[in-house]
Amino acid sequence: ADEADKTDIHVNVFNGSERSTVHMRVDEGDWIEMRHVRRTDPGFEAVFKAEEAIDGKKWRDLPRPKASSHLWVARLPQGLKPGTRALHVRTVDMHDRTYESRRVIRITAGSD
């Protein structure tokens, strides 16, 4: 909880572009504008590394991670208390269509 405001949240927006806008909020807090970035998706990097480490796998390798053109990032807000929270994401595409999603996140009190 003490370091939540140093935690980056990455959002991979399917079919997003530089003309999309993306915002997030925690629970019913203020909407935070997210910044469009061109980098590899850390979630996909983790899956790639985990699969790469499996010995004797019998399936085709995943494609190597590469910079994504539809990734946004922002830091969690300050002052989040420990507990289960709802992370809401809202995006508006270049045609002014709005899409929303949410995910449950957990803010911990220490190193657990």
Secondary structure, 3 states (H helix, E strand, C coil): CCCHHHCEEEEECCCCCCCCEEEEEECCCCCEECEEEEECCHHHHHHHHHHHCCCCCCCCCCCCCCCEEEEEEEECCCCCCCEEEEEEEEEECCCCCEEEEEEEEEECCCCC
